[in-house]
Every structure is written in C-alpha cells, then in structure tokens.
Amino acid sequence: MKEERMTDTVLETNIGNRPPSRGKVRDIYDLGDKLLIVATDRISAFDVVMANGIPYKGIVLTRISRFWFDFLSSIVEHHLISDNVAGFPEPFRSRAAELAGRSMLVRKVDVLPVECVVRGYLAGSGWKEYQAGGTVCGQKLPAGLKQCQQLPELIFTPATKAERGTHDENISFKRCVEIIGRETAQYVRDKSTEIFRKASEYTESRGIILADTKFEWGRVDGRIILIDEVLTPDSSRFWPAGKYQAGRDQESFDKQFVRNYLESINFDKSGLGVELPDEIRAKTSDKYIEAYERLTGKKFEA
C-alpha cells in the first residue's frame, strides 16, 4: 500500500461553477446557508504550503474531527451536519470517489476572528518566549520550568487568525475582549478549557498527551458553536505518553518529519513550498494514521 499511496493524493478540488476558497489545507464551497469543506492532502510548515502532499492526510483529519465532534456532543454544539457524500447536494454527490472520507457538510456561521489556544505544557513558541522573559503570550509563569514541562495550570492564549502565508499573532485576553466582546470572550475561553480537560483525560487513557491545541468558534442564530477541525494533529500537539520526558523535545504525531527536513535543507520559511521526498511523505503519513488509530481505537482503512 505504501508505494501505491504516494501518488494517491488530492491537492485541490474544483467542483461546480464557482471555485472554492482555499485555505492551507481545506477547500471550502459556499452553498448559501451551508458550507462544503474538503480536507485535501496539502501540508503546510512554517505557514508555507508544500508543493506535494501527504497521502491520506485529509481523510485522517476528517475522521479525527468527526470522532471528536461525536465525543464532545454532550458538552458543546458544533457545525457538522453530515460527512455522508450520498446525502450531499449535487454536483458534490456525483463526486463521491473524490470526496468520500475527506469532506463535511456544515452549517455556515459568522466566524469569530480569534483562535482559541489552550496550553497544558510548555512547548513550541511558548517555550521560546518563556526562555526569553518568563512569560507565555504575556502571562507570567513560575521560574525554573523545563522545556515541555506540564504547566501548573492550563492557560488560555488567544491569537488573531492569520491570512495565508502570514503568521498568527498572539494577543492578550484583554485584546480578545476588545475584538469579540467580554461575554463572548469569556464563553470561548471557558468552553475551550473545558473541552481541553475532557479531551486530555481521554487521550491519556489512550497513551497520548495532549500538550496544546487551538479551537475555532462561530456564531449562528445567536449561539456560539464549535467549528473547523477539532483536536487533530494539525491543530494540536500530541505526544506519546510512554516516551515523554520533560526537559527536551518530544516525539509527536504531526508534521515534525516535514519541519525537520525543511530545517535540514535551510528552507527560508517563506515563498513557495518545496517538493518533499517520498520518504518524508511516507513517514509523515504513517504518523497521522497512527494518531487516528491510537485516538479512536480503529484500524485505518483508506
């Protein structure tokens, strides 16, 4: 399967009379009061989309999001209507071979213009900031913490949503309030933290540490609901619990193979993406699939 899958990638879709809006990974079709979201196999690193994709990545992301939408349905409303292509409107229903497993019909919402990041461990950009000044996103933390150490308590670090090719910008909770209002900011902070705790308890039972993640929210009919992807390797740091040790980088279920390769070739982290070697693509695909299987307890079948 590994040799065959290297050419079995979907980098973009073009269905119907109007082209979709394209994010780093997703193609989004506007159907009026609904959206049709297609998770392609595109992969970005350092906010640059690479020239080729990761086999099955879009399918893995969609299935993981579907798992979490079901898992969290008792505590939060979400935007998913259906992932069954047979129930999609035309012309999408007729493109089942292309869309099956990687697409969702969702409610259209007014998207809140902030990303809601919850951090449970000191990693990534948070670790770099802490080393420089003892803070993470401006929040003071105790002295003496190690790289990837569990934080004394969860912290909420919102960010503004970046345009393609630019970086998200961390903002204070005060700035978040100024952008979306105090009541809304408090709700998404508290609900994001609640989801993180529930999800983290589950992932630990599967031998996985949820280090941090980001959520997106939207407003529909006066209600705030969970949207976009949820707790996937693209939006979260997942670490194998059995190999965890504070004070160093951790193995992860994400695109770290891609980042490491780009660092090895001195990629300038801007401009056009490069062609990734098949070895890097295969290893990355394996990591995404392993994340799906460990989280859901199901064997992945394309």
ABEGO torsion letter per residue (X at the ends): XAAAAAABBBABBBBEABBBBBBAABBBBBAEABBBBBBBABBBBGGBBBABBBBGAAAAAAAAAAAAAAAAAAABBBABABABAAABBOAAAAAAAAABGABBBBBBBBBBABBBBBBABBBEAAAAAAAAAGBBGGBBBBBGBBBGBBBABBBBBBBBBBBBGBBBBBBBAAAAAAAAEAAAAAAAAAAAAAAAAAAAAAAAAAGBBBABBBBBBBBBGGBBBBBEBBGBAAABBBBBAAABBBGBBBBBBBAAAAAAAAAAAGBAGBEBBBBBBAAAAAAAAAAAAAAAAAAAGBBBBX
